[in-house]
């Protein structure tokens, strides 16, 4: 008879501990912050995804200056190799 009483008390303690654990787990989950954007947000602070950047265009003079400078660099590189 005494054994069944002890088992009943243990069961009561287990149920109390489970309730306390559930409360603590719920409180901990509320304060958790995850990295990244929150769910449901559609816009970002920097640039919207739908906006495309304009294509950059070089003038013919700028293109020629860059080409000439690169040719000089390659000539110097070939000269070093000899």
C-alpha positions as CSV (number, residue, x, y, z in Angstrom):
1,X,0.0,0.0,0.0
2,X,2.8,2.4,0.8
3,X,4.4,1.8,-2.5
4,X,1.4,2.9,-4.5
5,X,1.3,6.1,-2.4
6,X,5.0,6.8,-3.2
7,X,4.3,6.2,-6.9
8,X,1.4,8.6,-6.9
9,X,3.5,11.3,-5.2
10,X,6.3,10.8,-7.8
11,X,3.8,11.1,-10.6
12,X,2.5,14.3,-9.1
13,X,6.0,15.7,-8.9
14,X,6.7,14.7,-12.5
15,X,3.6,16.5,-13.8
16,X,4.6,19.7,-11.8
17,X,8.1,19.6,-13.3
18,X,6.7,19.1,-16.8
19,X,4.5,22.1,-16.4
20,X,7.4,24.2,-15.1
21,X,9.5,23.1,-18.0
22,X,6.8,24.0,-20.5
23,X,6.5,27.5,-19.0
24,X,10.3,28.0,-19.1
25,X,10.6,26.7,-22.6
26,X,7.8,29.0,-23.8
27,X,9.4,32.0,-22.1
28,X,12.8,31.2,-23.6
29,X,11.3,30.9,-27.1
30,X,9.8,34.3,-26.9
31,X,13.1,36.0,-26.3
32,X,15.1,34.2,-29.0
33,X,16.2,36.3,-32.0
34,X,17.4,34.8,-35.2
35,X,19.7,36.3,-37.7
36,X,18.3,37.8,-40.9
37,X,15.1,39.5,-41.9
38,X,12.0,38.7,-39.9
39,X,9.4,36.5,-41.6
40,X,6.9,38.4,-43.6
41,X,9.0,41.4,-44.4
42,X,9.2,42.1,-48.1
43,X,11.5,45.2,-48.4
44,X,15.1,45.7,-47.4
45,X,16.6,48.9,-46.0
46,X,19.3,49.2,-48.7
47,X,18.0,48.6,-52.3
48,X,14.8,46.9,-53.4
49,X,15.3,43.7,-55.4
50,X,13.1,44.9,-58.3
51,X,15.3,47.9,-59.1
52,X,17.9,47.2,-61.7
53,X,21.2,49.1,-62.0
54,X,21.8,51.1,-65.1
55,X,24.5,49.7,-67.4
56,X,27.7,51.6,-67.3
57,X,29.0,52.9,-70.6
58,X,32.5,54.0,-71.4
59,X,33.3,56.7,-73.9
60,X,35.5,55.6,-76.8
61,X,38.3,57.9,-75.5
62,X,38.2,56.2,-72.1
63,X,38.2,52.8,-73.7
64,X,41.3,53.7,-75.8
65,X,43.1,55.0,-72.8
66,X,42.5,51.8,-70.8
67,X,43.5,49.6,-73.8
68,X,46.7,51.6,-74.3
69,X,47.6,51.4,-70.6
70,X,47.0,47.7,-70.6
71,X,49.3,47.3,-73.7
72,X,52.0,49.2,-71.9
73,X,51.6,46.9,-68.9
74,X,51.9,43.8,-71.0
75,X,54.9,45.2,-72.9
76,X,56.7,45.8,-69.6
77,X,55.8,42.3,-68.4
78,X,57.2,40.7,-71.5
79,X,60.3,42.9,-71.2
80,X,60.9,41.6,-67.6
81,X,60.6,38.0,-68.7
82,X,63.5,38.3,-71.2
